[in-house]
Amino acid sequence: MPRRDSAVPPRWSHSLGGVARRPCSILLPGTATLIEAKEIIGDIADEYEPPEPEPMRRIDPHTLEIDARRLTMAIRSAVSCRKRGHSEGASGRLANRQRERIMPPVESDEAGQISSRRRVKDMTGRAKITIIGGGNVGATCAHWAAAKELGDIVLVDIVEGMPQGKALDLRQASPIERFDCEIIGTNSYEDTAGSDVVIITSGLARKPGMSRDDLLAKNVEIVRSVTEQAARHSPEAVLIVVSNPLDAMVYTAWKASGFPTQRVVGQAGILDTARYRAFIAMELGCSVEDITALLLGGHGDDMVPLPSYTSVAGIPVTHLIAKDRLDAIVDRARKGGGEIVSLLKTGSAYYAPSAASVQMAEAIIKDKRRILPCAAYCDKEYGIGGYFVGVPCVLGRHGVEKVIEVPLAPDEKAAFQVSIDHVKELVAVAEKLLG
Ligand SMILES: NC(=O)c1ccc[n+]([C@@H]2O[C@H](COP(=O)([O-])OP(=O)(O)OC[C@H]3O[C@@H](n4cnc5c(N)ncnc54)[C@H](O)[C@@H]3O)[C@@H](O)[C@H]2O)c1
């Protein structure tokens, strides 16, 4: 993962072009990069500048900090040397060679996409995120992830041209919104190789009158097939499953990938909690930022929002909202997905679901160890016995690092059990389909 150090000592900072002022140390992790960087800086500096001591500083055996001022000066010097007509000479050739090493020429296909052969990750240390399914949720995931500069993005869909078109369109937004990352659209899993995170959104979405469960048979087939292909090309990735019915699809992805349970997780709880939090903020006329909440169970209308674990700036929500109003909010949050489906008429929600999925990807890529409600594998936890169910868990670089168990009141326990039983029924059907 890239490391950016905002608290660099003055000696390692400089202003870029005299306009943008920001610390500009470059931290390069990895021994191979270190050797390469040494060659680049060392050779250029030797050729064009009086050597200064310590243009680079070793942070630890595997991390090198380069003084960006020296790097910029060396490149400028090489360029001006070329302009002065030295480009044909040995120095010019060296300058060209060095600049190409710093900024290799880009290989692109006829659609103007960066060739997957140029694995930018190798050079930049940026994370690689594959999003399977370039529909509403998948494409919007790409949008949020790009805007946050989470890493390089590969958008995959079965429809030819569509992911390529959306990726190119998003790429063209980057100069306006100022994000730097590679974004490619593809129909081939080869392009996904070596991903750190794979977000699975492929599959049918609900139409008015349908429940999430109605999608089961078709989506088991789709999620199994895409997971097998993605897992083969990215055996170390963390899978974030979004397709519905969520809890059964996480189970399907786990079976199809053969990954450890820790590296397979489903997105539902962040979305469901966000809906619940948004409704509380709307009721109180206060900022959503001040509302923290917890929700358990499967991603269905029997999910369990927990008022006992909901607070507004530290104040228990039960002190601020009357019971009947709070019950109505809980009910609306449970049916929040259906409310949007009936309004849209041609698909289901995607802004909030994709924002939630990208929040999970961010927690993993940046190893934030955030505590988020996710569909995680629970065996002994809550006595669930080997199913993926919505619970609070610590999400970090290795996926689900820990499931957190909280005490529940008898009525909360009973409601959670109803939800778990429903998940078990769906998984039993999925298991039959998986054969
Ligand atoms: N977990 C959640 O909180 C949550 C929230 C919203 C939607 N969803 C689910 O996410 C899924 C996607 O929703 P959407 O609104 O983006 O639907 P969508 O129809 O807009 O997009 C689905 C995409 O999947 C693609 N696809 C189908 N089969 C494929 C395959 N074999 N390989 C690659 N791509 C394939 C389709 O071509 C389509 O572009 C649905 O199952 C939906 O129910 C889950």
The ligand as an ORCA input file, in Angstrom:
! r2SCAN-3c Opt
* xyz 0 1
  N     -26.159     -5.790     -0.736
  C     -26.787     -4.655     -0.972
  O     -26.911     -3.827     -0.070
  C     -27.339     -4.367     -2.332
  C     -27.881     -3.103     -2.620
  C     -28.330     -2.846     -3.914
  C     -28.265     -3.835     -4.891
  N     -27.785     -5.066     -4.552
  C     -27.701     -6.140     -5.541
  O     -26.577     -5.908     -6.371
  C     -26.795     -6.534     -7.644
  C     -26.543     -5.519     -8.752
  O     -27.481     -4.472     -8.692
  P     -27.483     -3.333     -9.833
  O     -28.495     -2.350     -9.452
  O     -26.103     -2.895    -10.139
  O     -28.008     -4.193    -11.084
  P     -27.735     -3.884    -12.619
  O     -28.710     -4.720    -13.387
  O     -27.714     -2.433    -12.873
  O     -26.262     -4.455    -12.854
  C     -25.947     -5.797    -12.801
  C     -24.829     -6.027    -13.801
  O     -24.355     -7.369    -13.673
  C     -23.956     -7.765    -14.962
  N     -23.820     -9.210    -15.063
  C     -24.791    -10.157    -15.119
  N     -24.237    -11.368    -15.238
  C     -22.898    -11.201    -15.247
  C     -21.802    -12.077    -15.355
  N     -21.960    -13.394    -15.453
  N     -20.565    -11.557    -15.362
  C     -20.377    -10.216    -15.243
  N     -21.387     -9.346    -15.145
  C     -22.634     -9.825    -15.146
  C     -25.061     -7.224    -15.862
  O     -24.655     -7.180    -17.215
  C     -25.279     -5.862    -15.246
  O     -24.501     -4.875    -15.884
  C     -28.236     -7.060     -7.596
  O     -28.230     -8.432     -7.263
  C     -28.862     -6.243     -6.477
  O     -29.977     -6.895     -5.890
  C     -27.327     -5.332     -3.305
*
